[in-house]
């Protein structure tokens, strides 16, 4: 099974955005956190991917696994995610 990259909702200097490893240089910007979270969850649902919500400081606040996303036996390195998404 192919592993699907998670959708990350993160805070950037210009607002909240959704990002994914498979979207090179692409972002999905939103005016508010709530808008970004709703859009990120919907994109994750459509892609059968996990949705990871980051707090404004970059820490992982919530991780919503997709019901259809394949589970990995590998543990997730949260510190790596935080470093990648920190401004």
C-alpha contacts under 8 A as a table, 3 or more apart, distances in Angstrom:
res1	aa1	res2	aa2	distance
1	X	70	X	7.09
2	X	70	X	7.67
3	X	69	X	7.50
3	X	70	X	6.30
3	X	72	X	7.78
4	X	47	X	7.69
4	X	48	X	7.24
4	X	49	X	5.57
4	X	50	X	7.99
4	X	69	X	6.91
4	X	70	X	7.72
5	X	20	X	6.51
5	X	21	X	6.24
5	X	22	X	6.82
5	X	49	X	6.36
5	X	50	X	7.50
6	X	20	X	6.25
6	X	21	X	7.73
6	X	44	X	7.09
6	X	49	X	5.19
6	X	50	X	4.65
6	X	51	X	5.65
6	X	52	X	6.78
7	X	18	X	6.47
7	X	19	X	5.76
7	X	20	X	4.95
7	X	40	X	6.40
7	X	41	X	7.91
7	X	43	X	7.47
7	X	44	X	5.88
7	X	49	X	6.80
7	X	50	X	6.30
7	X	51	X	4.91
7	X	52	X	6.13
8	X	18	X	5.42
8	X	19	X	5.17
8	X	20	X	6.17
8	X	40	X	7.20
8	X	51	X	6.00
8	X	52	X	4.73
8	X	53	X	5.94
8	X	54	X	7.20
9	X	16	X	6.97
9	X	17	X	5.64
9	X	18	X	4.42
9	X	19	X	6.51
9	X	36	X	6.55
9	X	37	X	6.31
9	X	40	X	6.28
9	X	51	X	7.61
9	X	52	X	6.25
9	X	53	X	4.93
9	X	54	X	5.99
10	X	16	X	5.70
10	X	17	X	5.55
10	X	18	X	6.31
10	X	19	X	7.58
10	X	53	X	6.70
10	X	54	X	5.27
10	X	55	X	7.10
10	X	56	X	7.12
10	X	58	X	7.02
10	X	85	X	6.90
11	X	15	X	5.85
11	X	16	X	4.47
11	X	17	X	6.39
11	X	54	X	7.47
11	X	55	X	7.35
11	X	56	X	5.38
11	X	57	X	7.92
11	X	58	X	7.42
12	X	15	X	5.19
12	X	16	X	5.81
12	X	17	X	6.99
12	X	87	X	6.44
13	X	87	X	7.65
15	X	29	X	6.89
15	X	30	X	6.43
15	X	31	X	5.95
15	X	32	X	6.93
15	X	33	X	7.88
16	X	29	X	5.90
16	X	30	X	5.41
16	X	31	X	6.56
16	X	32	X	6.22
16	X	33	X	5.60
16	X	36	X	6.03
17	X	27	X	6.30
17	X	28	X	5.14
17	X	29	X	4.15
17	X	30	X	5.74
17	X	36	X	5.89
18	X	27	X	5.88
18	X	28	X	4.95
18	X	29	X	6.57
18	X	36	X	6.54
18	X	39	X	7.87
18	X	40	X	5.82
19	X	23	X	7.03
19	X	26	X	7.14
19	X	27	X	5.32
19	X	28	X	6.67
20	X	23	X	5.41
20	X	27	X	7.98
21	X	24	X	6.81
23	X	26	X	5.18
23	X	27	X	7.41
28	X	36	X	7.95
29	X	36	X	7.19
30	X	33	X	7.28
30	X	35	X	6.13
30	X	36	X	5.39
31	X	35	X	7.05
31	X	36	X	7.72
32	X	35	X	5.35
32	X	36	X	6.39
33	X	36	X	5.12
33	X	37	X	6.09
34	X	37	X	5.11
34	X	38	X	6.19
35	X	38	X	5.28
35	X	39	X	6.16
36	X	39	X	5.15
36	X	40	X	5.85
37	X	40	X	5.03
37	X	41	X	6.05
37	X	53	X	7.29
38	X	41	X	5.31
38	X	42	X	6.24
39	X	42	X	5.10
39	X	43	X	6.10
40	X	43	X	5.12
40	X	44	X	6.04
40	X	51	X	6.71
41	X	44	X	5.04
41	X	45	X	6.05
41	X	51	X	5.88
42	X	45	X	5.01
42	X	46	X	6.18
43	X	46	X	5.12
43	X	47	X	6.12
44	X	47	X	5.09
44	X	48	X	5.75
44	X	49	X	4.68
44	X	50	X	5.89
44	X	51	X	5.70
44	X	66	X	7.20
45	X	48	X	5.02
45	X	49	X	6.30
45	X	50	X	7.82
45	X	66	X	6.44
46	X	49	X	7.73
48	X	66	X	5.65
48	X	67	X	7.31
48	X	68	X	5.32
48	X	69	X	5.03
49	X	65	X	7.07
49	X	66	X	5.36
49	X	68	X	7.54
49	X	69	X	5.34
50	X	63	X	7.08
50	X	64	X	5.71
50	X	65	X	4.34
50	X	66	X	4.89
50	X	69	X	6.85
51	X	63	X	5.82
51	X	64	X	5.12
51	X	65	X	6.37
51	X	66	X	7.42
52	X	60	X	6.98
52	X	61	X	7.76
52	X	62	X	5.95
52	X	63	X	4.46
52	X	64	X	6.35
53	X	60	X	6.04
53	X	61	X	5.58
53	X	62	X	5.09
53	X	63	X	6.20
54	X	57	X	7.63
54	X	58	X	5.34
54	X	59	X	5.40
54	X	60	X	4.43
54	X	61	X	5.12
54	X	62	X	6.97
55	X	58	X	5.30
55	X	59	X	5.47
55	X	60	X	6.23
55	X	61	X	5.52
56	X	59	X	7.56
57	X	86	X	7.39
58	X	82	X	5.53
58	X	83	X	7.97
58	X	85	X	6.40
58	X	86	X	5.26
59	X	82	X	5.77
60	X	63	X	7.37
60	X	78	X	7.37
60	X	82	X	7.15
65	X	69	X	7.13
66	X	69	X	5.00
72	X	75	X	7.63
77	X	80	X	5.46
77	X	81	X	6.77
78	X	81	X	5.06
78	X	82	X	6.24
79	X	82	X	5.10
79	X	83	X	6.18
80	X	83	X	5.14
80	X	84	X	6.15
81	X	84	X	5.14
81	X	85	X	6.20
82	X	85	X	5.26
82	X	86	X	5.82
83	X	86	X	5.40
